[in-house]
């Protein structure tokens, strides 16, 4: 399964442990959701200014955020055929490392834990989960926490 991580920022140090964690999170979510055909997932690590531009362009919200997800399956509501790699692209996750670093400090845990949570959150969005209502939010949160527990990434 291809997991591509692109570090497009220079404000927050990215080490090999963080990169490995991102790959493990993606694989764990795919397994938890019963996805076995190895879809391609891209993760971009960016600055607040970059994610703010994306948030405005695609969500019409002129503010930075911690994570955005762009599903390739969203337009049809169905998974694409698995004929070729280009047909098996699940989507993109964009994570602001500046925001992740602030949130890690605010919540009293490591940057790795925060980024792992944001990656899991982004992955579940790629699967179509949302948190617009309380029930969906609770289901999504439980799934995220289970993934982090499997990876032994505590708060």
ROSEDREN-269674 format. One record per residue (C-alpha): z, y, x; residue in one letter. Coordinates in nm, 2 decimals. Each point is the difference from the previous one (the first is absolute). Layout:
BEGIN
((Z, Y, X), 'A'),
...
This chain:
BEGIN
((0.00, 0.00, 0.00), 'X'),
((-0.10, 0.33, 0.15), 'X'),
((0.27, 0.26, 0.00), 'X'),
((-0.13, 0.32, 0.17), 'X'),
((0.26, 0.26, 0.10), 'X'),
((-0.12, 0.33, 0.12), 'X'),
((0.25, 0.25, 0.15), 'X'),
((-0.16, 0.34, -0.08), 'X'),
((0.30, 0.21, 0.09), 'X'),
((0.19, 0.10, 0.31), 'X'),
((0.33, 0.14, -0.13), 'X'),
((0.19, -0.33, -0.04), 'X'),
((0.00, -0.27, 0.26), 'X'),
((-0.16, -0.33, -0.10), 'X'),
((0.10, -0.31, 0.19), 'X'),
((-0.12, -0.36, -0.01), 'X'),
((0.30, -0.11, -0.22), 'X'),
((-0.11, 0.24, -0.27), 'X'),
((-0.36, -0.12, 0.01), 'X'),
((0.11, -0.36, -0.02), 'X'),
((0.23, 0.07, -0.29), 'X'),
((-0.28, 0.16, -0.20), 'X'),
((-0.21, -0.31, 0.05), 'X'),
((0.29, -0.23, -0.11), 'X'),
((0.06, 0.22, -0.31), 'X'),
((-0.36, -0.03, -0.11), 'X'),
((-0.01, -0.38, 0.06), 'X'),
((0.33, -0.05, -0.18), 'X'),
((-0.11, 0.20, -0.31), 'X'),
((-0.33, -0.19, -0.01), 'X'),
((0.19, -0.33, 0.01), 'X'),
((0.25, 0.12, -0.26), 'X'),
((-0.28, 0.09, -0.23), 'X'),
((-0.18, -0.33, 0.05), 'X'),
((-0.30, 0.16, 0.18), 'X'),
((-0.15, -0.26, 0.23), 'X'),
((-0.35, 0.13, 0.07), 'X'),
((0.10, 0.24, 0.28), 'X'),
((-0.11, 0.34, -0.13), 'X'),
((-0.05, 0.29, 0.24), 'X'),
((0.27, 0.27, -0.01), 'X'),
((-0.01, 0.32, 0.20), 'X'),
((0.31, 0.21, 0.08), 'X'),
((-0.02, 0.36, 0.13), 'X'),
((0.30, 0.16, 0.15), 'X'),
((-0.03, 0.38, -0.04), 'X'),
((0.17, 0.33, 0.00), 'X'),
((0.13, 0.19, -0.30), 'X'),
((-0.29, 0.24, 0.01), 'X'),
((-0.26, -0.28, -0.02), 'X'),
((0.17, -0.18, -0.29), 'X'),
((0.05, 0.33, -0.18), 'X'),
((-0.38, 0.05, 0.01), 'X'),
((-0.06, -0.35, -0.14), 'X'),
((0.27, 0.05, -0.27), 'X'),
((-0.17, 0.32, -0.11), 'X'),
((-0.35, -0.14, 0.01), 'X'),
((0.07, -0.32, -0.19), 'X'),
((0.32, 0.07, -0.21), 'X'),
((-0.03, 0.38, -0.04), 'X'),
((0.35, 0.04, 0.15), 'X'),
((0.03, 0.26, 0.27), 'X'),
((0.28, -0.15, 0.19), 'X'),
((0.06, -0.27, 0.26), 'X'),
((0.12, -0.34, -0.10), 'X'),
((0.12, -0.31, 0.18), 'X'),
((-0.27, -0.25, -0.09), 'X'),
((-0.33, -0.02, -0.18), 'X'),
((-0.20, -0.31, -0.09), 'X'),
((-0.37, -0.02, -0.08), 'X'),
((-0.10, -0.33, -0.15), 'X'),
((-0.36, -0.13, 0.03), 'X'),
((0.07, -0.21, -0.31), 'X'),
((0.11, 0.29, -0.22), 'X'),
((-0.33, 0.11, -0.14), 'X'),
((-0.08, -0.34, -0.17), 'X'),
((0.35, -0.13, -0.05), 'X'),
((-0.11, -0.33, 0.15), 'X'),
((0.00, -0.14, 0.35), 'X'),
((-0.34, 0.01, 0.17), 'X'),
((-0.19, -0.32, 0.08), 'X'),
((0.09, -0.16, 0.34), 'X'),
((-0.36, -0.03, 0.12), 'X'),
((0.05, 0.21, 0.31), 'X'),
((0.25, 0.21, 0.19), 'X'),
((-0.13, 0.32, -0.16), 'X'),
((0.06, -0.15, -0.34), 'X'),
((0.35, -0.10, 0.08), 'X'),
((0.14, 0.34, 0.09), 'X'),
((0.32, 0.05, -0.19), 'X'),
((0.06, 0.37, 0.08), 'X'),
((0.17, 0.26, 0.21), 'X'),
((0.36, 0.11, 0.04), 'X'),
((0.08, 0.34, 0.15), 'X'),
((0.35, 0.06, 0.13), 'X'),
((0.13, 0.33, 0.12), 'X'),
((0.22, -0.08, 0.30), 'X'),
((0.15, 0.35, -0.01), 'X'),
((0.13, -0.06, -0.35), 'X'),
((0.10, -0.36, 0.09), 'X'),
((0.21, 0.13, 0.29), 'X'),
((0.18, 0.26, -0.22), 'X'),
((0.06, -0.26, -0.27), 'X'),
((0.14, -0.25, 0.25), 'X'),
((0.25, 0.26, 0.12), 'X'),
((0.09, 0.10, -0.35), 'X'),
((0.05, -0.36, -0.11), 'X'),
((0.18, -0.10, 0.32), 'X'),
((-0.23, -0.28, 0.12), 'X'),
((-0.27, -0.05, 0.26), 'X'),
((-0.35, 0.14, 0.00), 'X'),
((-0.12, -0.36, 0.02), 'X'),
((0.18, -0.09, -0.33), 'X'),
((-0.13, 0.31, -0.17), 'X'),
((-0.36, -0.06, 0.10), 'X'),
((0.03, -0.36, -0.10), 'X'),
((0.12, 0.10, -0.34), 'X'),
((-0.28, 0.25, -0.04), 'X'),
((-0.26, -0.26, 0.11), 'X'),
((0.14, -0.25, -0.26), 'X'),
((0.00, 0.28, -0.26), 'X'),
((-0.36, 0.08, 0.09), 'X'),
((-0.10, -0.37, -0.01), 'X'),
((0.14, -0.05, -0.35), 'X'),
((-0.19, 0.31, -0.12), 'X'),
((-0.32, -0.17, 0.14), 'X'),
((0.09, -0.29, -0.23), 'X'),
((0.01, 0.23, -0.29), 'X'),
((0.37, 0.04, -0.04), 'X'),
((0.12, 0.35, -0.10), 'X'),
((0.33, 0.18, -0.06), 'X'),
((-0.09, 0.23, -0.29), 'X'),
((0.26, -0.16, -0.22), 'X'),
((0.35, -0.13, 0.07), 'X'),
((-0.09, -0.37, -0.05), 'X'),
((-0.30, 0.00, 0.23), 'X'),
((0.21, 0.20, 0.26), 'X'),
((0.27, -0.26, -0.01), 'X'),
((-0.24, -0.29, 0.04), 'X'),
((-0.18, 0.17, 0.29), 'X'),
((0.33, 0.09, 0.17), 'X'),
((0.13, -0.36, -0.03), 'X'),
((-0.33, -0.13, 0.15), 'X'),
((0.03, 0.25, 0.29), 'X'),
((0.36, -0.10, 0.08), 'X'),
((-0.09, -0.37, -0.01), 'X'),
((-0.27, 0.06, 0.26), 'X'),
((0.23, 0.19, 0.23), 'X'),
((0.27, -0.27, -0.04), 'X'),
((-0.25, -0.27, 0.10), 'X'),
((-0.08, 0.21, 0.31), 'X'),
((0.37, 0.05, 0.06), 'X'),
((-0.04, 0.38, -0.01), 'X'),
((0.33, 0.13, -0.13), 'X'),
((0.08, 0.35, -0.12), 'X'),
